Amino acid sequence: MEREKADLILNMGPQHPSTHGVLRLVLELKGEKIVNSDAIIGYVHRGVEKLAEHRKYMQILPVFDRVDYVSANTNELGFVLAVEKLLGIEDKIPRRAQFLRVIMAELTRISSHLIWLGTHALELGAMSVFLYAFREREMILDLFEEIAGGRLHTGYMRIGGVAADATERFIEELGKFLEVFPEKLNEYETLLTENRIWLSRTKGVGVINKETAINWGITGPTLRAAGCDYDVRKYYPYCVYDELDFKVPVYQNGDVYDRYRVRMDEMRESVKIIKQCLEKMPEGPVQIEDTTIILPPKEEVYNTMVGLIQHFELVIHGITPPKGEVYAAVEGPRGELGYYIVSDGSNKPYRLRIRPPSLINIAILPELLKGHYVADVISIIGSLDPLMGEVDR
Amino acid sequence: MLYVKKELLQVLKKEFKDRVRELPVFRGESTVEVDKEILLPFMGFLKHDERFKMDMLVDLTAVDYPGRKPRFVVVYHLRSIPLKHNLRVKCWAENDEVPTVIELWRAADWLEREVYEMFGVRFTGRELRKLLLPQKYPYYPLRKDFPLEGKETPCEVWDWE
């Protein structure tokens, strides 16, 4: 194919405020139209996969918090599920822990979508949505702080359960949040959904059809906006998603506007899921009892010899899964977040590969931008919701 | 996660004879190993055959086994959205080269570039540039013999394209 000749080459980023981090685009323009473009990434490459090869399984968790730094819980969950699959203990995880995991994952989805909504609207000129979205996100971060101690990097999941049980205050505050949040969502929608400026900036822009999306490996809201109902939670249910009643929002046009609609609906579904979890969650332990996998309770470590030895053993030797390879995936806020672990039977993974949904979703950018105007670039990047920490890893 | 059924793996064996080998199933995940020479027809078969319909390349990566020959194995995770099943395909990179699958799945575009810069596996039949690292960076960091803390010797990496 012959390259169309450009009049001007424009460098956008890596410090551009609306590229969601450090994404650099080199746009070849003819007038205001993009004839060719190239995406240059890697500015925050930290070598997470290499780091993981040099750490024990338990030590990897805090690193993965920082891969996708606005949705730490789903990152952890995916990794924890992969290691549990490798160990073959998926069925032994206590049910209360499973429900808590789902609650945290869905809260994370809401908080991540809120950031997306705020920044995406801000980029397209709707400043007020940003302020509202961050107000509600603050409530979620307070919830995280209450249950896990951390606000962004919660470190809540454990191989074999979760770090701590939900406190009464957490349940109470979560109930309050679930009560007010759907109304707030309606409030955001009054600002955007039928807003004429919003519609003209988003409708029919950046269209990806179903076949193209699948061929490019796109997952998450971007794929569902294109008319494919693929969602890991429905296709390959993990934790307790198969017992919960929720819909997967699917839209047909595959443009920026539909991606917005999918994410808005997803937040509503997440509220539904959390409500059901609170109803169905049984009492009981939140950690597996096997001390070769999870640290014994602190009272035992401080007061008994056995506890101390078990603690010591696990910290020094770590978890040693059998030799083998597994792939486990969760539905992160941005799409399918997969972990492929190759184990050689030692206490460190031989190879750990993260399937980063953001990277694979934005690979289509150079192709997608062709023929669009410069102003649409902002709206398209925003709608794909890339997170550069995850793109570069 | 649902993987391709045993009967279907037999179909592959019938079609491609001993050039496709079934690896032991671990935790319910099926893997096949395929010779480099027939990688492209094999992948094309998986994508277009009615019984497989593997229309999505979920992930593409490599694993380094120093001391073994060939040293790198390229791992493809394939999925069929309509049939919901998965399959892992492995292909040993003889002479550190593997044919590209970009014609079948565009998702391979950036993933192959990443494997190239991290392991030095070359994908033939396409243009290869580094993805995350500077273009002039001389090492392959995910190889097992690359130290975790990096190399001390200074190198000219910035290209300011």
Chai-1 contact restraints between the chains, C-beta under 6 A:
chainA,res_idxA,chainB,res_idxB,connection_type,confidence,min_distance_angstrom,max_distance_angstrom,comment,restraint_id
A,G42,B,L132,contact,1.0,0.0,6.0,A-B,restraint_1
A,H45,B,L132,contact,1.0,0.0,6.0,A-B,restraint_2
A,K50,B,L142,contact,1.0,0.0,6.0,A-B,restraint_3
A,H54,B,L148,contact,1.0,0.0,6.0,A-B,restraint_4
A,K85,B,R27,contact,1.0,0.0,6.0,A-B,restraint_5
A,I214,B,D55,contact,1.0,0.0,6.0,A-B,restraint_6
A,I214,B,M56,contact,1.0,0.0,6.0,A-B,restraint_7
A,I214,B,I81,contact,1.0,0.0,6.0,A-B,restraint_8
A,N215,B,W105,contact,1.0,0.0,6.0,A-B,restraint_9
A,N215,B,R106,contact,1.0,0.0,6.0,A-B,restraint_10
A,W216,B,R106,contact,1.0,0.0,6.0,A-B,restraint_11
A,W216,B,A107,contact,1.0,0.0,6.0,A-B,restraint_12
A,G217,B,M56,contact,1.0,0.0,6.0,A-B,restraint_13
A,G217,B,L57,contact,1.0,0.0,6.0,A-B,restraint_14
A,G217,B,A107,contact,1.0,0.0,6.0,A-B,restraint_15
A,Y230,B,I81,contact,1.0,0.0,6.0,A-B,restraint_16
A,Y235,B,K84,contact,1.0,0.0,6.0,A-B,restraint_17
A,Y236,B,M1,contact,1.0,0.0,6.0,A-B,restraint_18
A,G324,B,F26,contact,1.0,0.0,6.0,A-B,restraint_19
A,V326,B,R27,contact,1.0,0.0,6.0,A-B,restraint_20
A,V342,B,V63,contact,1.0,0.0,6.0,A-B,restraint_21
A,R351,B,V63,contact,1.0,0.0,6.0,A-B,restraint_22
A,R353,B,T61,contact,1.0,0.0,6.0,A-B,restraint_23
A,R355,B,D59,contact,1.0,0.0,6.0,A-B,restraint_24
A,A363,B,D109,contact,1.0,0.0,6.0,A-B,restraint_25
A,A363,B,W110,contact,1.0,0.0,6.0,A-B,restraint_26
A,D392,B,L132,contact,1.0,0.0,6.0,A-B,restraint_27
